[in-house]
Amino acid sequence: MDAVDQALAAVYAEARADREAHRARIVDEMDAIAVDLTETLLPPELRAAGLRIAYNTEEVQP
């Protein structure tokens, strides 16, 4: 692998790490929103029964 390939690989690795960090921040924010919605929208008896508001993170893209 020559210097150009190594430089490109480093740029791609940095971009991939940045995307993953961004996705993690989005998921963390969505988790906080889901907890807040669960606490504010669901009546206590449903929360006591274990019902929680959830979402699918597979579609979350940075």
DOKOLVEX-168166 format. One record per residue: residue in three letters; y, x, z of N, C-alpha, C, O in turn. Coordinates in Angstrom, 1 decimal. Atoms other than C-alpha are relative to their C-alpha. Layout:
residues N
+------+--------+--------+--------+--------+--------+--------+--------+--------+--------+--------+--------+--------+
! type !    n.y !    n.x !    n.z !   ca.y !   ca.x !   ca.z !    c.y !    c.x !    c.z !    o.y !    o.x !    o.z !
+------+--------+--------+--------+--------+--------+--------+--------+--------+--------+--------+--------+--------+
!  Ala !      Y !      X !      Z !      Y !      X !      Z !      Y !      X !      Z !      Y !      X !      Z !
...
+------+--------+--------+--------+--------+--------+--------+--------+--------+--------+--------+--------+--------+
END
This chain:
residues 62
+------+--------+--------+--------+--------+--------+--------+--------+--------+--------+--------+--------+--------+
! type !    n.y !    n.x !    n.z !   ca.y !   ca.x !   ca.z !    c.y !    c.x !    c.z !    o.y !    o.x !    o.z !
+------+--------+--------+--------+--------+--------+--------+--------+--------+--------+--------+--------+--------+
!  Met !   -1.2 !    0.9 !    0.0 !    0.0 !    0.0 !    0.0 !    1.2 !    0.9 !    0.0 !    1.4 !    1.8 !    0.8 !
!  Asp !   -1.2 !   -0.8 !    0.1 !    3.3 !    1.5 !   -1.0 !    1.1 !   -0.5 !    0.9 !    1.0 !   -1.6 !    1.5 !
!  Ala !   -1.1 !    0.4 !   -0.9 !    6.7 !    1.3 !    0.8 !    0.5 !   -1.4 !   -0.3 !    0.9 !   -2.1 !    0.7 !
!  Val !   -0.5 !    1.3 !    0.4 !    7.8 !   -1.8 !   -1.1 !   -0.9 !   -1.1 !    0.5 !   -0.5 !   -2.1 !    1.1 !
!  Asp !    1.0 !    1.0 !   -0.5 !    4.6 !   -3.7 !   -0.3 !    0.1 !   -0.1 !    1.5 !    0.0 !   -1.2 !    2.1 !
!  Gln !   -0.1 !    0.0 !   -1.5 !    4.9 !   -2.7 !    3.4 !    1.3 !   -0.7 !    0.4 !    1.3 !   -1.5 !    1.4 !
!  Ala !   -1.3 !    0.6 !   -0.3 !    8.6 !   -3.8 !    3.4 !   -0.1 !   -1.5 !   -0.2 !    0.3 !   -2.3 !    0.7 !
!  Leu !    0.2 !    1.5 !    0.3 !    7.7 !   -7.2 !    1.8 !   -1.0 !   -0.6 !    1.1 !   -0.7 !   -1.7 !    1.5 !
!  Ala !    0.9 !    0.5 !   -1.0 !    4.8 !   -7.6 !    4.2 !    0.7 !   -0.2 !    1.4 !    0.5 !   -1.2 !    2.1 !
!  Ala !   -0.7 !    0.1 !   -1.3 !    7.1 !   -7.0 !    7.2 !    1.0 !   -1.2 !   -0.1 !    1.1 !   -1.9 !    0.9 !
!  Val !   -1.0 !    1.1 !    0.1 !    9.7 !   -9.5 !    5.8 !   -0.8 !   -1.3 !    0.1 !   -0.4 !   -2.3 !    0.8 !
!  Tyr !    0.8 !    1.2 !   -0.1 !    6.9 !  -12.1 !    5.3 !   -0.5 !   -0.3 !    1.4 !   -0.5 !   -1.5 !    1.8 !
!  Ala !    0.5 !    0.1 !   -1.4 !    5.5 !  -11.5 !    8.8 !    1.2 !   -0.5 !    0.9 !    0.9 !   -1.4 !    1.7 !
!  Glu !   -1.1 !    0.5 !   -0.8 !    9.0 !  -12.0 !   10.3 !    0.3 !   -1.4 !   -0.3 !    0.6 !   -2.2 !    0.6 !
!  Ala !   -0.3 !    1.4 !    0.4 !    9.6 !  -15.2 !    8.3 !   -1.1 !   -0.9 !    0.6 !   -0.7 !   -2.0 !    1.0 !
!  Arg !    1.1 !    0.8 !   -0.6 !    6.2 !  -16.5 !    9.4 !    0.2 !   -0.2 !    1.5 !    0.0 !   -1.3 !    2.0 !
!  Ala !   -0.2 !    0.0 !   -1.4 !    6.9 !  -15.7 !   13.0 !    1.2 !   -0.9 !    0.3 !    1.2 !   -1.7 !    1.3 !
!  Asp !   -1.1 !    0.8 !   -0.2 !   10.3 !  -17.4 !   12.7 !   -0.3 !   -1.5 !   -0.2 !    0.1 !   -2.3 !    0.6 !
!  Arg !    0.4 !    1.4 !    0.3 !    8.8 !  -20.6 !   11.2 !   -0.9 !   -0.5 !    1.2 !   -0.7 !   -1.6 !    1.6 !
!  Glu !    0.8 !    0.4 !   -1.1 !    6.2 !  -20.7 !   14.0 !    0.8 !   -0.2 !    1.3 !    0.5 !   -1.2 !    2.0 !
!  Ala !   -0.8 !    0.2 !   -1.2 !    8.8 !  -20.3 !   16.7 !    0.8 !   -1.3 !   -0.2 !    1.0 !   -2.0 !    0.8 !
!  His !   -0.8 !    1.2 !    0.2 !   10.9 !  -23.0 !   15.1 !   -0.9 !   -1.3 !    0.2 !   -0.4 !   -2.2 !    0.8 !
!  Arg !    0.9 !    1.1 !   -0.1 !    7.9 !  -25.3 !   14.9 !   -0.3 !   -0.3 !    1.5 !   -0.4 !   -1.4 !    2.0 !
!  Ala !    0.2 !    0.1 !   -1.4 !    7.2 !  -24.6 !   18.6 !    1.1 !   -0.7 !    0.7 !    1.0 !   -1.5 !    1.6 !
!  Arg !   -1.1 !    0.6 !   -0.6 !   10.7 !  -25.5 !   19.5 !    0.1 !   -1.5 !   -0.3 !    0.4 !   -2.3 !    0.6 !
!  Ile !    0.0 !    1.4 !    0.4 !   10.5 !  -28.8 !   17.6 !   -1.1 !   -0.8 !    0.8 !   -0.8 !   -1.9 !    1.3 !
!  Val !    1.0 !    0.7 !   -0.7 !    7.2 !  -29.7 !   19.2 !    0.4 !   -0.1 !    1.5 !    0.1 !   -1.2 !    2.1 !
!  Asp !   -0.4 !    0.1 !   -1.4 !    8.6 !  -28.9 !   22.7 !    1.0 !   -1.1 !    0.2 !    1.0 !   -1.9 !    1.1 !
!  Glu !   -1.0 !    1.1 !   -0.1 !   11.6 !  -31.2 !   22.0 !   -0.7 !   -1.3 !   -0.2 !   -0.3 !   -2.3 !    0.5 !
!  Met !    0.7 !    1.3 !    0.2 !    9.3 !  -33.9 !   20.7 !   -0.8 !   -0.4 !    1.3 !   -0.9 !   -1.6 !    1.6 !
!  Asp !    0.8 !    0.3 !   -1.3 !    7.1 !  -33.6 !   23.9 !    1.0 !   -0.5 !    1.0 !    0.6 !   -1.5 !    1.7 !
!  Ala !   -0.9 !    0.5 !   -1.0 !   10.2 !  -34.0 !   26.0 !    0.5 !   -1.4 !   -0.3 !    0.6 !   -2.3 !    0.6 !
!  Ile !   -0.3 !    1.4 !    0.4 !   11.2 !  -37.1 !   24.0 !   -1.1 !   -1.0 !    0.3 !   -0.8 !   -2.1 !    0.8 !
!  Ala !    1.2 !    0.9 !   -0.3 !    7.7 !  -38.6 !   24.3 !   -0.1 !   -0.3 !    1.5 !   -0.3 !   -1.4 !    1.9 !
!  Val !    0.0 !    0.2 !   -1.5 !    7.8 !  -38.1 !   28.1 !    1.1 !   -0.9 !    0.4 !    0.9 !   -1.9 !    1.2 !
!  Asp !   -1.2 !    0.8 !   -0.3 !   11.3 !  -39.6 !   28.3 !   -0.3 !   -1.5 !   -0.4 !    0.0 !   -2.4 !    0.3 !
!  Leu !    0.3 !    1.3 !    0.4 !   10.2 !  -42.6 !   26.2 !   -1.1 !   -0.7 !    0.8 !   -1.0 !   -1.9 !    1.1 !
!  Thr !    1.1 !    0.6 !   -0.9 !    7.0 !  -43.1 !   28.2 !    0.6 !   -0.5 !    1.3 !    0.3 !   -1.6 !    1.7 !
!  Glu !   -0.5 !    0.3 !   -1.3 !    9.0 !  -43.1 !   31.4 !    1.0 !   -1.2 !   -0.1 !    1.1 !   -2.0 !    0.9 !
!  Thr !   -1.1 !    1.0 !    0.1 !   11.8 !  -45.4 !   30.1 !   -0.5 !   -1.3 !   -0.6 !    0.0 !   -2.4 !   -0.3 !
!  Leu !    0.4 !    1.1 !    0.8 !    9.9 !  -47.8 !   27.8 !   -1.2 !   -0.7 !    0.6 !   -1.3 !   -2.0 !    0.6 !
!  Leu !    1.2 !    0.6 !   -0.5 !    6.5 !  -48.4 !   29.4 !    0.2 !   -0.5 !    1.4 !    0.7 !    0.2 !    2.2 !
!  Pro !    0.0 !    0.4 !   -1.3 !    6.2 !  -50.5 !   32.4 !   -0.9 !    0.8 !    1.0 !   -1.8 !    1.4 !    0.5 !
!  Pro !    0.8 !   -0.9 !   -1.0 !    4.9 !  -48.8 !   35.6 !   -1.5 !   -0.2 !    0.0 !   -2.3 !    0.7 !    0.1 !
!  Glu !    1.5 !    0.3 !    0.0 !    1.5 !  -50.6 !   35.4 !   -0.7 !    0.7 !   -1.2 !   -1.8 !    1.1 !   -1.0 !
!  Leu !    0.6 !   -0.6 !    1.2 !    0.9 !  -49.2 !   31.9 !   -0.1 !    1.5 !    0.2 !   -1.0 !    2.2 !   -0.1 !
!  Arg !    0.0 !   -1.4 !   -0.3 !    1.9 !  -45.7 !   33.0 !   -1.0 !    0.4 !    1.0 !   -1.7 !    1.4 !    0.9 !
!  Ala !    1.0 !   -0.3 !   -1.0 !   -0.3 !  -45.9 !   36.0 !   -1.4 !   -0.1 !   -0.5 !   -2.3 !    0.6 !   -0.1 !
!  Ala !    1.3 !    0.1 !    0.6 !   -3.2 !  -46.9 !   33.8 !   -0.2 !    1.2 !   -1.0 !   -1.3 !    1.3 !   -1.5 !
!  Gly !    0.2 !   -1.2 !    0.8 !   -2.6 !  -43.6 !   31.9 !    0.5 !   -0.1 !   -1.4 !    0.3 !    0.8 !   -2.2 !
!  Leu !   -0.6 !    0.2 !    1.3 !   -0.9 !  -45.0 !   28.8 !    1.2 !    0.9 !   -0.2 !    2.1 !    1.0 !    0.7 !
!  Arg !   -1.1 !   -0.9 !    0.3 !    1.5 !  -42.5 !   27.2 !    0.3 !   -0.1 !   -1.5 !   -0.5 !   -0.4 !   -2.3 !
!  Ile !   -0.5 !    0.0 !    1.3 !    3.6 !  -42.4 !   24.1 !   -0.4 !    1.4 !   -0.6 !   -0.1 !    2.4 !    0.0 !
!  Ala !    0.5 !   -1.2 !    0.6 !    2.1 !  -39.8 !   21.7 !    0.5 !    0.0 !   -1.5 !    1.0 !   -1.0 !   -2.0 !
!  Tyr !   -0.4 !   -0.2 !    1.4 !    2.8 !  -38.5 !   18.2 !   -0.9 !    1.1 !   -0.7 !   -1.6 !    1.8 !    0.0 !
!  Asn !    0.8 !   -1.0 !    0.7 !    1.1 !  -36.4 !   15.5 !    0.8 !    1.2 !   -0.4 !    1.8 !    1.0 !   -1.1 !
!  Thr !   -0.8 !   -1.2 !    0.3 !    2.3 !  -32.8 !   15.3 !   -0.4 !    0.6 !   -1.3 !    0.2 !    1.6 !   -1.7 !
!  Glu !    0.5 !   -0.6 !    1.3 !    0.3 !  -32.0 !   12.1 !    1.1 !    0.0 !   -1.1 !    1.1 !    0.9 !   -1.9 !
!  Glu !   -1.0 !    0.1 !    1.1 !    3.2 !  -33.2 !    9.9 !    1.3 !    0.7 !    0.4 !    2.2 !    0.7 !   -0.5 !
!  Val !   -1.3 !   -0.7 !   -0.4 !    5.9 !  -31.2 !   11.8 !    0.1 !    1.3 !   -0.7 !   -0.8 !    2.2 !   -0.6 !
!  Gln !   -0.2 !   -1.2 !    0.8 !    7.2 !  -28.6 !    9.5 !    1.4 !    0.6 !    0.3 !    2.4 !   -0.2 !    0.5 !
!  Pro !   -1.3 !   -0.6 !   -0.4 !   10.0 !  -26.1 !   10.3 !    1.0 !   -0.1 !   -1.2 !    2.1 !    0.3 !   -1.1 !
+------+--------+--------+--------+--------+--------+--------+--------+--------+--------+--------+--------+--------+
END
